[in-house]
Amino acid sequence: MKYTTLPNTETKVSKICLGTMTWGNQNTEAEAHEQMNYALEKGVNFIDAAELYPVPANAETYGDTERIIGNWLKKTGNRDKVVLASKIAGGGDYTAHIRKNGFSKKGITEAIENSLKRLQTDYMDLYQLHWPSRGVNCFGVRDYPYKTASKEAENHLEILETLSDFIKQGKIKHIGLSNETPWGTMKYLQASEQYNLPKPVTIQNSYSLIHRGYEVGMSEVSMRENIGLLAYSPLAQGVLSGKYIDGNLPEGARGTLFPRFIARYRNKGSEAAVLKYLEIAKKNNLTLTELSLAYINQLPFVTSNIIGATKMSQLKENINSIYVELSDETLKEIEAVHAAIPNPAP
């Protein structure tokens, strides 16, 4: 395994992070425990969760992923061996079953205390704001929704002050953002500097070969402000594994069970790009999965690559991508495809 540190900290994390959003829905608790045992054995020490999980989110399964992780931590005693991250859900109809007080002091307090109980731990190493409450272009929205976005932005100062109190209590160590924009990120960074409050050290946004929008603005923020990307959906919800090529819908696959989650990655442009990336992978004796993940692993603004799997075979292939080195020629071929079909997935 390869390791780095969360920016501006001494917290060592694996370049591969274990995602968990299928645990409690597509994966049973036993399967999730098997995944964590295997990942830890292979050197993966970074686990990312969220109070919202599993996805699709609903009131019946709310918090089950964190409960599964908590049971594993209690059963194995591995708390000191992992860097544990979780997130507070943003606002909106999708999370109406969770809370209605958003990122207020009361909402954050409730979220952190409940996550700690479910995770059966005294602290979280990284605590993230899952998505902004003001309305931004994420989750498949390409352009800024200026007609529907809230005129009121988050109270960045109140949020940072509240999270700072939990850091002082030792209940969280570091803070991060997720699904944020350059403007939102800079507002948090400016407030943290102006009021001498904790600085977000990571930002968890989507990034894949067919969705490289992070490079438009956010990658510069990452590199100049030293806030690392935790790349999620690096396989575009499985589309970049190649399993959906030619309209194929494998039994039990996420895109088969929940087609709306992969709809943003399935259009003519994306399909054309996937086929070209598949050609590059075959030329280099790689799987499409290995090529797709290895590309992200080597990016200078990426702190860790969040992989997710429902099958052990997928998990093994994903983790093994850390050992794949892409040649300069292969990288040029990838960039040629990107130049011809830039960011086909929103």
MIKOLZA-331956 format. One line per field, with one value per residue: y, x, z of N, C-alpha, C, O in turn. Coordinates in steps of 0.02 Angstrom, whole numbers. Layout:
<recs>
nc2 c(Y,...)
nc1 c(X,...)
nc3 c(Z,...)
cac2 c(Y,...)
cac1 c(X,...)
cac3 c(Z,...)
cc2 c(Y,...)
cc1 c(X,...)
cc3 c(Z,...)
oc2 c(Y,...)
oc1 c(X,...)
oc3 c(Z,...)
</recs>
This chain:
<recs>
nc2 c(-60,116,270,427,587,665,827,957,893,761,641,486,412,284,279,222,224,149,141,143,144,48,-42,-127,-120,-164,-246,-365,-363,-457,-471,-342,-336,-431,-366,-256,-322,-383,-270,-200,-293,-284,-163,-50,84,177,225,272,342,387,473,463,345,173,195,182,312,302,311,190,123,214,263,133,89,150,86,-46,-33,8,-106,-191,-129,-142,-280,-321,-238,-144,-6,85,58,109,250,344,409,512,587,729,742,847,973,963,879,745,708,727,639,633,758,927,1040,1065,1129,1193,1238,1155,1053,1000,958,859,768,728,671,565,490,450,365,263,217,170,229,346,453,533,529,610,728,770,888,839,886,1049,1159,1260,1241,1183,1144,986,805,760,875,987,1127,1283,1302,1432,1484,1415,1398,1426,1590,1619,1581,1454,1475,1502,1536,1501,1363,1322,1363,1280,1152,1167,1169,1035,976,1024,955,831,745,746,746,809,914,913,949,918,884,1017,1185,1295,1426,1403,1326,1416,1512,1445,1424,1555,1603,1518,1560,1697,1696,1614,1474,1295,1226,1162,1007,919,883,803,756,708,615,555,466,501,608,743,866,925,976,1099,1237,1185,1099,1184,1258,1154,1125,1247,1290,1183,1077,923,813,692,573,524,399,347,253,291,249,115,112,132,11,-62,-148,-113,-95,-88,-84,-180,-255,-315,-443,-398,-291,-121,-23,-92,-122,5,111,251,303,285,348,474,446,376,406,453,514,476,337,321,371,280,162,197,214,85,21,75,21,-119,-123,-101,-212,-208,-204,-113,-58,-55,37,152,180,187,300,404,382,432,570,735,815,731,657,536,392,346,193,73,-77,-217,-348,-467,-495,-380,-288,-331,-311,-173,-124,-173,-87,12,-27,-14,63,193,225,364,371,305,392,503,453,439,573,618,560,624,755,747,702,783,775,700,653,728)
nc1 c(42,17,49,-7,-26,-162,-188,-92,-85,-34,-88,-86,-136,-200,-178,-281,-447,-575,-736,-909,-1046,-1137,-1158,-1270,-1370,-1348,-1248,-1225,-1204,-1107,-1037,-987,-901,-809,-753,-690,-597,-515,-470,-398,-299,-230,-171,-251,-302,-398,-562,-717,-870,-1044,-1179,-1294,-1289,-1344,-1349,-1474,-1547,-1654,-1782,-1792,-1669,-1579,-1425,-1376,-1257,-1154,-1181,-1147,-1010,-974,-1004,-908,-790,-802,-803,-679,-582,-509,-499,-391,-316,-367,-410,-545,-681,-826,-987,-1097,-1263,-1321,-1447,-1619,-1751,-1718,-1660,-1752,-1797,-1699,-1653,-1707,-1641,-1522,-1357,-1346,-1293,-1359,-1401,-1278,-1221,-1312,-1296,-1159,-1149,-1240,-1182,-1062,-1112,-1170,-1057,-986,-875,-759,-717,-702,-592,-596,-714,-848,-940,-1075,-1141,-1170,-1295,-1350,-1374,-1299,-1200,-1194,-1196,-1235,-1285,-1240,-1224,-1224,-1360,-1435,-1563,-1637,-1562,-1531,-1540,-1477,-1324,-1228,-1195,-1044,-955,-1022,-1033,-897,-856,-935,-889,-758,-772,-803,-684,-600,-655,-612,-685,-692,-559,-511,-576,-679,-737,-870,-932,-919,-893,-774,-797,-869,-777,-669,-731,-745,-610,-564,-638,-590,-458,-471,-536,-461,-488,-516,-453,-526,-466,-481,-573,-712,-756,-837,-746,-686,-629,-723,-782,-714,-729,-683,-560,-581,-557,-570,-459,-350,-374,-358,-219,-152,-202,-182,-277,-338,-402,-526,-568,-722,-834,-745,-752,-861,-988,-975,-982,-860,-802,-835,-941,-1068,-1068,-1131,-1263,-1280,-1346,-1299,-1351,-1397,-1310,-1269,-1315,-1415,-1505,-1531,-1557,-1563,-1454,-1344,-1376,-1327,-1203,-1221,-1230,-1220,-1095,-1021,-1023,-951,-826,-792,-774,-660,-567,-565,-501,-372,-338,-337,-234,-127,-125,-210,-353,-506,-549,-430,-353,-433,-436,-300,-260,-317,-255,-126,-133,-83,-159,-240,-280,-331,-409,-571,-635,-764,-857,-960,-935,-809,-713,-714,-670,-539,-479,-493,-414,-290,-258,-174,-47,-23,66,57,119,206,167,45,-28,-32,-114,-233,-260,-282,-403,-482,-471,-539,-666,-721,-761,-891,-989,-1100)
nc3 c(0,-26,56,125,203,290,235,312,433,546,521,457,308,199,21,-44,-1,94,41,97,68,24,124,222,137,-7,36,166,346,383,263,248,359,319,211,274,355,258,185,283,308,189,199,193,284,300,318,254,297,322,401,329,256,227,45,-80,19,161,288,355,345,389,456,468,408,483,604,573,552,679,755,704,744,883,895,842,897,828,826,844,734,620,518,538,453,440,396,404,352,218,187,124,30,17,134,232,327,419,485,513,544,484,459,579,746,836,749,702,821,863,756,764,894,882,778,838,937,859,791,895,960,1033,962,799,663,551,506,403,302,215,97,28,96,26,-108,-247,-395,-405,-389,-518,-574,-692,-717,-627,-520,-529,-530,-438,-325,-151,-85,30,103,187,364,384,487,608,589,584,711,792,755,795,934,957,918,1017,1122,1092,1016,879,760,642,510,362,194,73,-89,-127,-191,-277,-228,-107,-36,-21,59,181,210,219,328,429,438,469,592,670,673,657,505,357,299,196,44,-14,-164,-318,-441,-591,-738,-833,-777,-741,-686,-570,-595,-647,-577,-438,-421,-422,-306,-215,-227,-205,-83,-4,23,21,-107,-84,-181,-242,-312,-413,-512,-580,-528,-563,-700,-763,-746,-849,-855,-895,-1029,-1197,-1158,-1061,-914,-776,-663,-501,-497,-457,-547,-607,-505,-452,-558,-572,-508,-587,-701,-739,-786,-900,-1055,-1228,-1252,-1138,-1152,-1271,-1232,-1130,-1203,-1277,-1175,-1130,-1237,-1223,-1099,-1127,-1220,-1138,-1059,-949,-839,-867,-749,-672,-746,-737,-598,-566,-635,-560,-438,-456,-463,-418,-330,-260,-109,-61,-135,-149,-145,-184,-157,-195,-204,-157,-253,-330,-236,-212,-338,-349,-241,-279,-381,-336,-357,-489,-614,-724,-884,-963,-1095,-1093,-1012,-1095,-1196,-1127,-1099,-1227,-1261,-1168,-1214,-1333,-1294,-1178,-1007,-1013,-927,-812)
cac2 c(0,181,312,499,613,716,891,998,852,704,582,445,376,247,312,191,229,102,170,99,163,-9,-87,-121,-123,-216,-291,-382,-345,-505,-454,-280,-353,-465,-314,-217,-366,-391,-206,-186,-340,-260,-98,6,103,235,204,330,327,445,457,450,279,157,228,238,329,304,312,122,101,270,249,62,79,166,32,-104,-18,9,-175,-219,-99,-173,-351,-332,-195,-114,66,121,39,140,321,339,470,510,650,752,752,914,981,944,829,678,693,750,589,637,817,986,1098,1073,1137,1236,1210,1100,999,970,923,798,723,701,628,503,450,420,308,208,192,142,256,410,507,521,561,661,739,808,913,795,930,1115,1167,1318,1221,1191,1097,921,748,756,941,1014,1199,1313,1311,1499,1500,1380,1396,1470,1653,1620,1531,1427,1518,1470,1548,1459,1293,1311,1370,1220,1096,1181,1147,961,960,1037,901,769,700,742,770,854,926,914,968,869,911,1089,1224,1338,1482,1378,1305,1475,1544,1409,1436,1625,1608,1484,1602,1760,1687,1566,1414,1238,1230,1099,978,879,894,741,770,654,622,494,481,533,665,776,935,950,1011,1167,1278,1154,1070,1238,1270,1099,1128,1310,1296,1120,1042,865,782,622,562,471,373,346,209,317,202,51,119,126,-58,-90,-200,-91,-83,-116,-88,-237,-241,-376,-457,-377,-232,-59,9,-133,-114,76,142,323,323,284,381,531,420,336,444,434,536,434,270,325,379,217,115,218,198,12,5,92,-29,-183,-113,-102,-272,-188,-200,-44,-36,-38,98,208,196,205,369,447,371,469,642,770,846,678,629,465,371,307,137,37,-141,-261,-415,-469,-493,-310,-255,-350,-277,-101,-112,-187,-31,54,-51,-3,125,211,255,430,361,289,453,544,424,456,644,626,544,678,814,734,694,809,772,683,641,787)
cac1 c(0,51,18,5,-56,-212,-151,-83,-91,12,-129,-64,-191,-185,-200,-345,-493,-630,-802,-953,-1116,-1180,-1164,-1336,-1418,-1325,-1204,-1244,-1155,-1052,-997,-951,-846,-759,-719,-646,-542,-471,-439,-348,-244,-193,-141,-299,-317,-442,-631,-760,-941,-1088,-1240,-1346,-1283,-1329,-1383,-1520,-1562,-1724,-1788,-1786,-1599,-1537,-1374,-1357,-1186,-1114,-1191,-1108,-940,-966,-1002,-843,-739,-809,-786,-608,-536,-464,-509,-328,-283,-400,-429,-617,-713,-898,-1013,-1164,-1302,-1344,-1519,-1657,-1804,-1689,-1639,-1803,-1806,-1643,-1664,-1727,-1603,-1463,-1290,-1348,-1256,-1400,-1399,-1211,-1212,-1352,-1266,-1095,-1162,-1272,-1133,-1016,-1146,-1177,-990,-959,-809,-758,-696,-693,-531,-614,-787,-859,-1006,-1087,-1152,-1194,-1368,-1372,-1390,-1241,-1200,-1164,-1242,-1260,-1305,-1179,-1219,-1246,-1433,-1445,-1634,-1668,-1517,-1549,-1503,-1439,-1271,-1217,-1161,-979,-924,-1056,-1015,-828,-853,-965,-842,-700,-788,-798,-613,-574,-679,-579,-733,-669,-489,-503,-638,-674,-796,-888,-975,-913,-870,-717,-820,-885,-715,-631,-766,-726,-539,-557,-665,-545,-399,-490,-557,-416,-527,-489,-457,-541,-404,-497,-638,-733,-797,-833,-693,-673,-606,-775,-807,-654,-747,-644,-501,-600,-561,-557,-392,-303,-385,-326,-146,-127,-224,-165,-337,-333,-462,-544,-607,-773,-859,-691,-772,-925,-1040,-966,-981,-791,-779,-852,-993,-1131,-1057,-1182,-1327,-1283,-1368,-1285,-1395,-1372,-1267,-1300,-1351,-1475,-1551,-1547,-1534,-1557,-1389,-1292,-1403,-1285,-1142,-1239,-1253,-1180,-1027,-988,-1014,-896,-764,-778,-747,-592,-525,-558,-449,-308,-326,-319,-169,-77,-136,-243,-426,-529,-549,-361,-333,-472,-415,-229,-254,-332,-205,-63,-144,-50,-206,-280,-254,-350,-457,-621,-662,-820,-868,-1011,-907,-738,-671,-709,-629,-469,-456,-488,-356,-229,-242,-122,18,-20,100,41,175,193,131,-25,-59,-45,-171,-291,-273,-307,-475,-514,-474,-590,-732,-709,-812,-957,-1037,-1105)
cac3 c(0,-24,107,127,264,281,231,372,493,550,516,399,277,138,-40,-58,56,87,44,135,61,9,182,253,83,-53,73,234,397,378,203,264,405,279,172,318,375,200,169,334,296,131,214,191,353,295,305,248,307,326,438,279,225,157,-11,-71,89,184,361,382,348,411,506,473,390,542,654,551,566,752,779,684,788,949,888,825,935,779,820,837,672,562,516,528,431,427,370,422,291,203,189,64,37,20,203,278,380,465,527,476,568,442,487,639,803,862,701,701,885,860,707,789,951,859,740,886,968,811,776,958,970,1068,917,728,640,501,503,342,284,158,39,49,102,-13,-177,-292,-451,-389,-397,-585,-600,-722,-713,-564,-522,-503,-525,-381,-267,-96,-83,92,107,254,411,388,552,658,575,606,785,821,744,837,1002,959,915,1084,1165,1071,983,809,755,586,474,289,155,23,-141,-122,-248,-259,-185,-40,-4,-1,115,242,222,241,396,475,447,500,662,701,684,619,432,323,271,137,12,-46,-223,-368,-492,-630,-806,-873,-740,-715,-673,-512,-619,-665,-517,-374,-415,-403,-236,-179,-228,-176,-13,29,45,-23,-133,-73,-242,-237,-376,-462,-567,-605,-507,-596,-773,-785,-742,-915,-850,-925,-1101,-1242,-1124,-1016,-846,-737,-607,-437,-503,-432,-602,-622,-449,-441,-620,-569,-481,-639,-761,-758,-818,-959,-1113,-1287,-1243,-1089,-1181,-1320,-1194,-1095,-1252,-1294,-1117,-1130,-1286,-1192,-1047,-1159,-1251,-1085,-1019,-888,-842,-868,-679,-651,-781,-711,-530,-566,-658,-503,-385,-467,-469,-362,-283,-228,-47,-59,-186,-113,-185,-152,-190,-165,-206,-137,-313,-348,-186,-224,-399,-334,-198,-318,-427,-307,-380,-561,-634,-793,-919,-992,-1157,-1075,-987,-1154,-1230,-1087,-1109,-1295,-1258,-1130,-1257,-1384,-1261,-1111,-956,-1040,-873,-769)
cc2 c(63,225,386,523,661,784,930,960,799,638,545,405,340,285,283,196,183,138,119,107,106,-54,-74,-120,-178,-267,-303,-360,-393,-489,-390,-294,-389,-415,-275,-259,-372,-326,-190,-230,-317,-190,-39,24,159,211,266,309,392,425,438,378,225,197,175,249,327,298,243,101,156,250,178,51,94,113,-29,-93,-19,-61,-208,-193,-131,-245,-363,-292,-158,-38,104,105,73,215,322,407,460,580,665,766,825,916,957,890,759,658,718,703,594,696,876,1049,1104,1078,1188,1202,1149,1040,962,930,857,746,690,652,562,459,415,359,249,176,161,164,323,468,484,560,618,667,789,831,881,834,996,1118,1222,1300,1235,1139,1034,867,748,821,975,1088,1225,1328,1378,1518,1470,1379,1445,1534,1658,1564,1506,1480,1485,1477,1504,1385,1278,1316,1307,1161,1105,1159,1071,939,970,982,834,721,696,770,822,862,929,935,913,901,987,1119,1265,1395,1458,1358,1365,1512,1511,1424,1507,1634,1575,1526,1666,1753,1635,1502,1357,1245,1163,1071,937,902,831,757,712,668,554,514,514,591,699,850,966,991,1082,1208,1243,1125,1123,1256,1216,1109,1192,1319,1233,1089,983,837,709,607,507,456,372,299,230,268,136,55,109,58,-93,-137,-178,-77,-120,-126,-146,-215,-305,-383,-435,-315,-170,-25,-28,-123,-43,117,218,347,322,320,437,508,381,379,428,454,493,364,269,331,314,166,133,203,123,-10,19,40,-95,-179,-120,-162,-256,-198,-127,-16,-15,28,158,229,218,277,417,442,415,545,679,801,795,653,555,453,325,255,105,-26,-178,-333,-413,-466,-420,-273,-269,-314,-202,-85,-123,-132,13,34,-43,64,137,247,324,423,346,351,500,519,440,529,658,611,600,741,807,731,718,805,757,671,703,772)
cc1 c(44,12,35,-21,-113,-176,-150,-93,-36,-25,-114,-123,-168,-212,-265,-387,-552,-697,-853,-1027,-1163,-1193,-1230,-1390,-1398,-1279,-1230,-1190,-1095,-1007,-957,-891,-790,-719,-669,-586,-491,-434,-384,-287,-200,-165,-187,-319,-369,-512,-676,-833,-981,-1150,-1296,-1348,-1321,-1372,-1412,-1540,-1636,-1725,-1775,-1713,-1552,-1489,-1349,-1283,-1141,-1122,-1150,-1034,-927,-963,-935,-788,-741,-786,-712,-559,-487,-468,-444,-290,-312,-411,-502,-647,-788,-921,-1082,-1201,-1321,-1420,-1553,-1708,-1776,-1671,-1690,-1814,-1750,-1651,-1682,-1689,-1535,-1397,-1290,-1307,-1293,-1397,-1333,-1200,-1250,-1320,-1203,-1107,-1193,-1224,-1085,-1048,-1151,-1109,-956,-886,-814,-742,-697,-632,-545,-690,-802,-931,-1024,-1102,-1180,-1270,-1394,-1392,-1332,-1246,-1160,-1216,-1275,-1286,-1242,-1170,-1246,-1321,-1454,-1519,-1666,-1625,-1539,-1507,-1460,-1387,-1265,-1183,-1093,-947,-956,-1036,-945,-821,-880,-918,-779,-712,-782,-725,-582,-595,-647,-626,-723,-598,-481,-570,-626,-740,-812,-938,-977,-886,-809,-739,-833,-823,-675,-665,-748,-652,-527,-582,-618,-483,-416,-505,-516,-452,-499,-502,-479,-479,-417,-563,-655,-782,-790,-779,-685,-650,-659,-809,-749,-668,-709,-584,-517,-609,-540,-487,-341,-311,-351,-251,-119,-145,-210,-226,-347,-400,-467,-592,-658,-802,-805,-704,-840,-982,-1037,-964,-911,-761,-792,-912,-1060,-1125,-1111,-1250,-1335,-1304,-1359,-1332,-1362,-1328,-1305,-1342,-1414,-1527,-1576,-1524,-1526,-1489,-1334,-1315,-1357,-1222,-1157,-1272,-1206,-1107,-989,-974,-956,-829,-744,-747,-675,-544,-514,-504,-380,-289,-302,-250,-113,-86,-164,-318,-445,-531,-480,-338,-368,-450,-343,-219,-265,-279,-143,-72,-116,-97,-250,-245,-270,-407,-508,-652,-720,-834,-925,-987,-833,-692,-661,-663,-555,-440,-446,-426,-291,-210,-186,-53,27,13,86,100,156,153,57,-62,-75,-107,-236,-310,-301,-382,-512,-521,-530,-661,-725,-770,-882,-1011,-1040,-1090)
cc3 c(0,24,97,194,246,283,297,437,493,543,451,373,214,78,-66,6,43,96,70,119,43,69,219,201,35,-19,143,283,393,319,215,309,366,237,215,340,318,185,219,325,239,140,209,262,356,275,306,252,305,365,390,256,263,107,-56,2,102,260,391,390,372,467,509,455,449,596,637,566,642,781,762,730,858,948,881,867,890,776,810,773,610,573,494,510,425,409,399,357,281,203,125,78,47,91,254,337,433,513,483,498,536,479,545,694,831,815,700,765,885,814,734,846,930,819,787,921,921,796,837,969,1005,1021,844,705,591,499,448,335,217,93,65,53,57,-85,-224,-348,-432,-398,-466,-614,-626,-709,-646,-567,-494,-494,-462,-319,-214,-98,-21,91,179,299,426,457,606,650,601,681,819,814,786,909,1009,953,984,1133,1148,1035,908,807,700,550,399,258,106,-25,-139,-187,-228,-213,-114,-2,21,57,181,260,248,313,447,489,486,574,699,722,641,544,404,289,208,108,-27,-102,-272,-418,-525,-699,-849,-836,-705,-702,-615,-535,-640,-601,-453,-367,-396,-330,-194,-172,-195,-103,28,63,-3,-45,-110,-130,-232,-306,-429,-521,-595,-592,-545,-671,-800,-767,-809,-913,-881,-1000,-1142,-1208,-1077,-946,-804,-677,-541,-438,-481,-487,-622,-568,-442,-502,-616,-544,-534,-703,-786,-796,-882,-1012,-1170,-1279,-1194,-1117,-1231,-1285,-1160,-1143,-1272,-1236,-1111,-1179,-1257,-1139,-1077,-1190,-1200,-1038,-950,-896,-845,-797,-656,-682,-749,-641,-527,-588,-599,-448,-393,-471,-408,-311,-248,-165,-42,-109,-153,-159,-146,-191,-156,-164,-188,-198,-336,-300,-198,-285,-385,-292,-237,-367,-401,-332,-456,-576,-708,-825,-945,-1056,-1144,-1051,-1046,-1192,-1193,-1098,-1179,-1298,-1222,-1172,-1309,-1355,-1189,-1065,-982,-987,-828,-697)
oc2 c(62,219,403,483,692,796,934,989,795,585,570,369,362,320,314,174,178,162,59,77,114,-99,-19,-118,-232,-323,-257,-340,-371,-493,-385,-265,-379,-422,-263,-234,-368,-326,-168,-208,-328,-160,18,-17,186,179,306,265,445,368,399,352,230,227,126,201,348,281,238,65,145,223,163,7,57,96,-60,-138,-45,-75,-248,-230,-145,-269,-410,-310,-142,-8,152,134,67,239,303,455,405,626,619,797,861,866,934,858,718,599,730,724,561,687,874,1104,1143,1038,1221,1144,1099,983,901,874,805,687,629,598,509,398,357,309,192,115,129,123,353,526,425,617,669,617,843,799,895,815,998,1082,1229,1341,1293,1096,1031,882,737,823,990,1111,1192,1364,1382,1562,1496,1362,1499,1531,1695,1506,1534,1523,1447,1431,1473,1350,1229,1278,1283,1123,1056,1132,1046,888,929,966,785,663,647,813,874,821,945,938,866,940,1018,1085,1270,1412,1489,1372,1365,1541,1545,1436,1519,1668,1602,1527,1686,1797,1613,1479,1370,1266,1111,1108,923,935,808,770,673,726,503,573,550,619,686,891,1027,1035,1123,1211,1269,1127,1110,1267,1232,1102,1189,1351,1231,1076,994,838,670,625,450,497,394,305,191,247,104,6,81,49,-146,-163,-220,-51,-175,-170,-161,-163,-345,-333,-454,-290,-168,-2,1,-116,-31,154,246,403,355,323,446,547,356,388,392,417,475,336,221,299,295,132,88,182,100,-56,-21,19,-124,-227,-141,-163,-285,-200,-83,43,38,70,209,288,264,311,465,492,433,580,655,813,814,631,515,497,271,271,108,-28,-171,-375,-363,-436,-402,-232,-224,-289,-172,-38,-86,-130,48,73,-62,116,95,294,341,464,371,362,534,558,453,546,705,646,621,777,856,753,678,829,797,679,729,817)
oc1 c(101,-48,84,-35,-112,-138,-201,-107,4,2,-127,-156,-122,-263,-300,-366,-576,-713,-841,-1068,-1224,-1235,-1244,-1450,-1426,-1273,-1255,-1136,-1038,-946,-899,-838,-731,-659,-613,-530,-431,-373,-330,-230,-139,-138,-165,-349,-382,-521,-673,-856,-954,-1171,-1341,-1401,-1331,-1422,-1378,-1549,-1677,-1675,-1751,-1696,-1491,-1510,-1304,-1251,-1094,-1073,-1120,-1000,-877,-923,-909,-744,-689,-754,-684,-500,-432,-444,-442,-237,-286,-419,-518,-640,-812,-881,-1121,-1174,-1334,-1453,-1520,-1707,-1807,-1667,-1673,-1837,-1754,-1654,-1673,-1702,-1493,-1382,-1240,-1289,-1263,-1390,-1331,-1173,-1223,-1317,-1195,-1079,-1176,-1226,-1068,-1015,-1137,-1104,-904,-843,-868,-753,-694,-622,-509,-725,-774,-978,-991,-1077,-1211,-1305,-1455,-1424,-1317,-1290,-1099,-1274,-1335,-1307,-1197,-1115,-1287,-1343,-1487,-1535,-1716,-1649,-1564,-1447,-1411,-1403,-1294,-1146,-1086,-916,-920,-1026,-934,-783,-852,-907,-751,-666,-757,-706,-541,-559,-653,-608,-745,-581,-448,-615,-572,-792,-773,-981,-1029,-860,-794,-704,-810,-817,-651,-631,-738,-636,-487,-550,-609,-458,-379,-489,-535,-448,-460,-556,-452,-443,-370,-603,-615,-841,-742,-767,-677,-651,-643,-858,-736,-622,-703,-561,-471,-665,-498,-459,-293,-262,-319,-223,-67,-109,-225,-226,-364,-449,-420,-651,-640,-797,-817,-672,-873,-1018,-1088,-947,-902,-700,-764,-932,-1103,-1172,-1133,-1288,-1390,-1281,-1405,-1351,-1304,-1309,-1366,-1398,-1460,-1587,-1635,-1475,-1486,-1468,-1283,-1278,-1349,-1192,-1111,-1333,-1156,-1062,-931,-920,-918,-780,-685,-700,-634,-487,-461,-466,-334,-232,-253,-211,-57,-58,-145,-344,-406,-517,-473,-308,-336,-444,-326,-174,-228,-262,-111,-23,-124,-77,-294,-188,-227,-447,-490,-689,-723,-824,-936,-1014,-799,-638,-607,-622,-514,-384,-397,-390,-243,-154,-154,-5,78,-11,102,127,97,109,13,-120,-127,-147,-288,-369,-340,-420,-565,-571,-563,-709,-723,-824,-928,-1070,-988,-1093)
oc3 c(23,33,64,238,194,329,332,489,446,558,396,410,180,83,-105,59,-14,150,66,154,45,65,243,217,36,-41,176,262,399,324,193,299,380,230,194,342,330,173,200,334,239,93,220,297,410,223,352,215,288,362,408,239,323,125,-71,40,61,291,448,437,375,518,549,484,463,630,681,590,665,826,802,751,887,995,910,872,910,728,770,760,555,629,438,547,408,406,416,311,330,218,79,131,81,108,312,390,485,574,422,474,559,523,557,688,847,838,699,763,905,831,729,846,956,825,777,933,940,787,831,984,1008,1039,830,725,591,491,447,359,167,40,118,16,49,-119,-238,-348,-443,-414,-472,-672,-588,-693,-614,-612,-442,-455,-437,-265,-229,-111,-19,78,225,275,473,483,645,699,636,712,868,862,810,941,1059,982,1006,1180,1186,1024,876,847,710,559,376,291,97,-5,-149,-231,-168,-165,-66,58,78,99,232,318,292,353,502,546,531,614,754,779,595,523,424,256,171,140,-68,-91,-268,-437,-492,-717,-896,-860,-646,-706,-611,-500,-650,-575,-417,-313,-359,-295,-144,-117,-162,-65,87,123,-61,-8,-116,-127,-216,-352,-485,-573,-631,-638,-558,-704,-854,-772,-823,-965,-893,-1031,-1125,-1227,-1054,-922,-798,-645,-528,-385,-485,-474,-650,-582,-428,-496,-653,-558,-525,-752,-846,-833,-915,-1013,-1160,-1298,-1207,-1106,-1234,-1305,-1160,-1125,-1281,-1247,-1090,-1164,-1267,-1135,-1054,-1186,-1216,-983,-900,-952,-826,-787,-625,-649,-735,-627,-490,-563,-591,-416,-343,-481,-351,-255,-208,-168,-22,-122,-130,-205,-85,-252,-95,-127,-200,-194,-358,-321,-193,-282,-408,-307,-227,-391,-440,-329,-483,-552,-750,-796,-949,-1070,-1178,-1068,-1045,-1217,-1224,-1106,-1188,-1331,-1244,-1167,-1327,-1385,-1143,-1082,-974,-1000,-809,-655)
</recs>
